[in-house]
C-alpha cells in the first residue's frame, strides 16, 4: 500500500510542472451542486456519483471530476487564453457497465490536472506534448482518438434527426449504441397505437404526450438503415494502429465516406504538430473507438497513457477536448475552445515503487 503522503508528493511534482507551463492553480469545492452535473450527463452520472441532500443546498454530490467546476469558474469571467492546474481527490462509484474488475483505487483517488482555454489550433498538441514529456520516464503507451470523427460519422448516417440524436446520445455506451443501431437497421414492427380513452394524468401535459406519440409513429414508418452503413461504422470503430498507419486506413474510408474528410484532416494536422514537438507519431497508438471510453463531454481529440503490463488498471493519465461543454456552461451560450487532462499520482507512485 502506497502511503498517501507519497501520492501527494508525486501530485505536487506534477502540479509544479503544470505551473511552470503557465497554469494558475485553482481549488474547486469538494461538495458540488448535483443539478448541473445531472443536466450535463443525465441520470447515468447518479449511478457513479456519491450524492446526498442538504436542507438548504438541495441535492449535492462529492466531486466526480475537476473539469466541470473549472469550466464553470472560467466561464464566469475568465480571460482568454487561460491555463489552470489543480490537485485533489475525486470520488466515483464503480461503473455498473465497467468490464474491469472492481478496484478500491477507483472510488477515491488523487488527480493532478491541467486545463487550457484558447482559440489556438495547436492547443491539442501543446497539452498532449506536456503530458507526454512528464510521463515518458514511465514507459506508458500513449493512445489517442477523436470523438469528433465518430460524431461526424453518426451525423452522416441517412437517418431521421431523432434516430441520429439517439445514437449520438449513446455513443459512449457501446452496448446500447449497438442495440439501437440493430433496431434502426430492421423494419419496425407494425403497431397500431390505440386512441386514449382515459383522461390525461401525471406530470406531463397532453401536448408532451402527443408529441411523444407522434415521434413513435414517425419512427415506426422510418426506412431501415442500409447494412452498408453498419459495415462502414464497424470498419471505423475497428481502426486501431500506430498513428501513421491508422491515418492511411482513415483515408481509405474517406474515399467512400467523404463526410469524414474534415475530421481526418484535423488528425493529419495534429500528427504534424506532434512531430514538430519531437514526438514520434509511430509510437502513438490511434484507436478510433478511444473516444467511446472517455468522459461524455469530450467532443474532439482524446488521449490516454496506459500501463501495458497492468490491464487491470485504469489509464494513468487521460484527457481531451471539450468545446461543447464550455458553450453549455457559458453565459448566453458563449463558447471557448478548451482541452485538458489529468494524471493519477497514485498509479505513478505504484509504478515508481515497482522499479
Secondary structure, 3 states (H helix, E strand, C coil): CCCHHHHHHHHHHHHHHHHHCCCEECCCCCEEEHHHHHHHHHHHHHHCCCEEEECCCEEEEECCCCHHHHHHHHHCCCCCCEEEEEEEEEECCCCCCCCCCCCHHHCEEEEEEEEEECCCCCHHHHHHHHHHHHHHHHCCEEEEEEHHHHHHHHHCCCCCHHHHHHHHHCCCCHHHHHHHHHHHCCCCCCCCCCCCCCCCCCCCCHHHHHHHHHHHHHHHCCCCCCHHHHHHHHHHHCCEEEHHHHHHHHHHHHHHCHHHHHHHHHHHHHHHHHHHCCCCHHHCEEECCHHHHCCCCCCCEEEEEECCCCCCCCCCEEEEECHHHHHHHCHHHCCCCEEEEEECHHHHHHHHHCC
